[in-house]
Amino acid sequence: MDPVPLPQNDVDLIALWCRERVPERLWDKVKVEADVSARHVDVVEVRPPWDGVGEHTRFPIARLRYTQKTGRWAIYWRDRNLAFHEYTRKRPNQDVRVLLDYLESSEDPIFWG
């Protein structure tokens, strides 16, 4: 059974939100991007290699996971081993913008360090 696709409007909104985190003039130094998979979207910080050689680093900041049965998005935080765990300080919400606003305004260093 194929997974149900994520709501495209929400995925587009998350991608736009990520793109707007860093001014375009700084994109050669750091970006925030959305990595989309079948059931979730990872918010990742992207940086060029420090010595200019090799691949860019992609560091996960948070995961937004969609549950089709409830139609809700939930925030997950990443531990030091890069495993994700549900973030219980902000309840799942049908409006992904509520969670994005929380990520933007949250002073919890678990996300932006």
Stockholm file with secondary structure:
# STOCKHOLM 1.0

chainA/1-113         MDPVPLPQNDVDLIALWCRERVPERLWDKVKVEADVSARHVDVVEVRPPWDGVGEHTRFPIARLRYTQKTGRWAIYWRDRNLAFHEYTRKRPNQDVRVLLDYLESSEDPIFWG
#=GR chainA/1-113 SS CCCCCCCHHHHHHHHHHHHTTSCGGGTTTCEEEEEECSSEEEEEEEECCTTSCSCCEEEEEEEEEEETTTTEEEEEEECTTSCEEECTTSCCBSCHHHHHHHHHHCCCHHHHC
#=GC SS_cons         CCCCCCCHHHHHHHHHHHHTTSCGGGTTTCEEEEEECSSEEEEEEEECCTTSCSCCEEEEEEEEEEETTTTEEEEEEECTTSCEEECTTSCCBSCHHHHHHHHHHCCCHHHHC
//
